[in-house]
Amino acid sequence: MMFRYYRYWCVFVAVLVAALLPQRSYCQAQAAVSELRPIDGSNAILQSFDSHPIVAIADLPGCTELHEFVRELIRNPRFSEKVNTIVVDFGNPLYQPVMDRYILDGELVPREVLRHVWDDTTESPYLTWDSEVYEQFFDTVRGVNQGLAREKRIRVILADAPIVWRHVGTRQEWLDWRGQKRENTLADKISQILKAHSQALVIAGASHLYRSSSASKNARMLVEDGYPGQFMTILPQGRFGGGDSYKTIEAREENIPLRSVVAVKDTWLGAIPVDADPKSMRLQDAVEAVLVLDDSGQLTRLQAAGFLFQNEEFLNEIGRRWKTVNSEPFDLQKAGFELRGNIDAVSLPIADAPPKNNPAPQRKKVEPVSPAPTDLHPTDGVDFVLKKLDEFPIVGLGDNHMCLEFHQFVGKLIRDPRLPGKINEIIVEFGNPKYQSIVDRYVVNGEAIPFDERKKVWQEAAMGWYVANSPIYAEFFDAVREVNIRLPKEKRIRVVLGDALMDLQQFLANPEQYLGQLGAHRETAQDPREISFTASATQVLAEHHRAIMIVGNGHLRAANGRENARTAIEKIYPNQFFLIDGNGPEHPSWLPGSIVTTPDDREPHHATLYVGTWNSLTGVRPSPLIYRDMEYWKTINLVDELTRRRTPVDLANPIFEYRSRYFEHP
């Protein structure tokens, strides 16, 4: 007892002294008594049920790190001892009987029935809850229930507004469902639990869970009217405050273990605004605690899988709802569907590679950056390429397949007014020479060739269906055309399709034999692809033209120890080729788009293009709309069967996920 009073007296004295100190000393004293005290996230949430019957976690829609944490929490054996109800806003309560049959009774409900739980919701036009994390959530609860006695099983209560889409005919009707009706539905479901003197975990959008300061009441404030002090909200850390303030916040949290919960009342974090809005509440006024998942730049978002776009009924209905809401045809980009992601996540891995382990996350420490090498002097990349074209008739750019930053550099180079007249051609890997006339008409002559006719150029390229369908390549042809139509005919740049010829009709007539011939001499001097690249380049040199060659590094490096297009070109026209690729030094202090040369480089006539550190680069996936073309899809499956020995291609496989950074880099 004496110790308790002594502790309170010490706090009182500290506050009194701090108030009398100069401002700077007061801030230092305040920082000392308001540091964060992290607790393991699962333990913190489970302990919170001892004081709050309702514990809510604000959803970051589609965030994989948050939903991995939630699934881990539900699998904790102590969870079902504390709670047997979870309320979620990502399901239509009209389908509650379906969910009960699936989760409580363990019935094998067909997916075509079950998916209406999250498909027929207020957010369905934007595919928000078609992210696989929500289906995985329901599956996790069902799996946990299989190991529990019937009376101990966890029930999931669906608490979106009970919208009936066939009765929604106008945007305003949709807005009505998304407004107060959503708040009322969620509040009613939670209040019923409190009325029964029970407890529940709530997972819903943050705006429903704040201590609201607005005139209209959100779900939490409606619950608080009848049951004050029963509600606790935990907000996953995003980018709080405005501008770059998140960088300072995250730097101060560096030593906090990931998946920790920190109370925010009377802490430095609690004093920070929730967002950049000048009227934004402070965190401690909005929520009770924050869940630290990872540095915000590391968070990822998982969106709807590609296989959904092959469901004709589903896509037609989504299109109808989108048009009702937005008065225009469905638009992937406006729906927030992101094709971009980290280059490693976007690249298609080997199909038979073993699955990666998923260890507990570790906070990524920022290692000190060593000084940039003093013997390397990065120069402007565009200037460098233009000067090398004065020295060498062909400058090769090693294509970093599907890489946004690389192709942004290429676009800058193409649009430079000094380039026309300096080169005659651009030789590319991403095109089937069978369709050279289409490219000539579109790019050189400026004809308005329909996209459905042009797409054959890259979709039937030997480089591979997945890579070639990245929108980056279609945009490349558009960029060259845009430059050409402003130039006189004699200065226009021709795009030469340099990959091996693919004849789809011959392939379909005898697929195994055709692909067998194409791949029989892979990565040798007899490889049809290497021969085709070589022929394109030597044709340029024979005509005394100049060209840029954009082809994968493996075809253009002379020092890789194998016969390829570059070694063949050098035998016929030695020292006429200069290579610029990404195989070399990098340093974050260099400007993206810089080029460096290194002493004692093993690769002859070579320089390195720096477009950013590897872990910061962005890849651009194919649009899921390509999966709508069933004839093309049959061809893809046939090629995949013969080359990867699997059929059909499984678009639900994680290698085809649409995963992106949750927060864009500033």
Secondary structure, 3 states (H helix, E strand, C coil): CHHHHHHHHHHHHHHHHHHHCCHHHHHHHHHHHCCCCCEEHHHHHHHHCCCCCEEEEEECCCEHHHHHHHHHHHHCHHHHHHCCEEEECCCCHHHHHHHHHHHCCCCCCCHHHHCHHHHCCCCHHHCHHHCHHHHHHHHHHHHHHHCCCHHHCCEEEECCCCCCHHHCCCHHHHHHHHCHHHHHHHHHHHHHHHHCCCCEEEEEEHHHCCCCCCCCCCHHHHHHHHCCCCEEEEEECCCCCCCCHHHHHHHHCCCCCCCEEEECCCCCCCCCECCCCCCCCEHHHHCCEEEECCCHHHCEEECCCHHHHHCHHHHHHHHHHHHHHHCCCCCCCCCCCCCEEEHHHHCCCCCCCCCCCCCCCCCCCCCCCCCCCCCCCCEEHHHHHHHHHHHCCEEEEEECCCEHHHHHHHHHHHHCCCCECCECEEEECCCCHHHHHHHHHHHHCCCCCCHHHHCHHHHCCCCCHHHHCCHHHHHHHHHHHHHHCCCCHHHCCEEEECCCCCCHHHHHHCHHHHHHHHHCCCCCCCCHHHHHHHHHHHHHHHCCCCEEEEEEHHHHCCCCCCCCHHHHHHHHCCCCEEEEECCCCCCCCCCCCEEECCCCCCCCCEEEEECCCHHHCEEECCCHHHHHCHHHHHHHHHHHHHHHCCCCCCCCCHHHCCEEECCCCC
